[in-house]
């Protein structure tokens, strides 16, 4: 949501003001590359940030997307409509991640793209006059869908996108909130240029980004594993395409209350209340995965503390995240004494009661560091992480907050 707000504000006619931005390194990467394209953006912080939209200028240097797959893929969509050359790169992890799923439809729209042999960064792109597109995506991916929609917006062409399953819909909601002509009909997302988006620009806007549900999931999990108490997490986005984690948690025996449910900027927002619970194993289906793919590491950790077995179906996508997340989840659970195995594209976890003890290799993957950090809060646990700095990618204050909510006698509100 933070990335999308910045990208759309960059296309704004005038100055937009956005509050509640996630302050992790990934969002800072988006701000950095937009500044290279001539957009004026204040320092990234949770308080209000001013973004002065501009017609993009050709960058003088490579656009370094850091570790952020969202930055690189959505940026390719915007650049597909720009009549200048640009070159995108990223850190070693991002340069291993697949980009062809985005470059294929953008080429079909008319962008000229040169990529590595395996369809990875660095990528050279020169955009220009785009063509309308009707695209059936082979994967359910919010990043693929958003890249196409951003290209259509900036290039002033109609597009229709279909997915095998519904993925996160933050881009669609923000388009509608800004008055753009986007509709969902018979499972297809259709966008049409209109007077509102004349010149590939949008009206300047004020917007508040709700709390990140993926970040909140780790604190919810810590509360579920605790021996007592109650945790309230305020102002969390509960968009239905992002609450698969809570649905699975309820099947496992944990109820997370949603209080003060409201709509802010086209997004559902609520305060979450989580309490300790006895968990049971479950099956996470392939259709559920697009709505909780970032929460699989923490759900797997919770599954290791549940009664019975849990299986995650068709989570092979985790092999091409910041790390080979699928294999590392299984290997690290085994390293701390749990039973887990990746078979093909499925992940199997056997629950147990023995306190987790051992060393975890995070491979500098922020979600692995946070998930196993939560596992380390179990009474009697002794979980050593290979590093902690990676949490700065999405949640710089994670370990501080984790300690804070676990301190006896403190108010459990964050």
FENCORCOR-V684071 format. One line per field, one symbol per residue. phi: phi as a letter, one per 40 degrees, with the letter a starting at -180 (. if undefined). psi: psi as a letter, one per 20 degrees, with the letter a starting at -180 (. if undefined). A space follows every 10 residues. Layout:
phi=???
psi=???
//
This chain:
phi=.cdccccccc ccchbcbbbg dccccccccc ccccccchcc bcdcaccdbc bccaccbdcc adcccgbccc dccccdcccc bbcacabbaa cdccccccbc ccccccccch ccbbbcdcgb ccbbbbcicc bdabbbccbc acccdccccc cccccfbcab bbbcbcbdbc ccccdcccgc cbbbafgbcb bbcaccbdgg bbcdababcc dcccccdccd cccccccaga bbbcgbcbdd cbbddcccdc cchbbbcbbf cabbggbcba cbbbbcaccb cabcccccdd cadccddccc ccccbccgbb bbcfbcdccb cdacccccdc cccccbhcba acbgcbbbbb cabcdcaibb ccffcdcccc ccccdcccdg cabbccabcc cccbadcdcc cccccccdgc ccba
psi=hgghggghhh jqnapqppqj qpjrhghhgg gghhhhjjpo prpprhrppp ooqqpqqpqi rqoojcjohg ggghhhgghh jplqqqpqaa rhghiiqpih hghghhghij qopprrhjkr qqpppoabor qqpopopiqo ohggghgghh ggghilqqqp pqqhqpaqkh ggghgghjjq npqopljqpp ppqrhhkpjk rqqqrpqppr qohhghhhhg hhhhirhraq ppoqlppkph jjjhghgggh hijppoqoql prpokjqpqr ppoqrqqpqq rrporhhhgh ikhijgghhh ghhijrpaqp poplkhhihk bhamhghhgg ghghhjjrpq ppocjqpppp qripppprpp oikkohhggg ghgghiippi qnopqhrihh iighmhjghg hgggiippiq pmp.
//
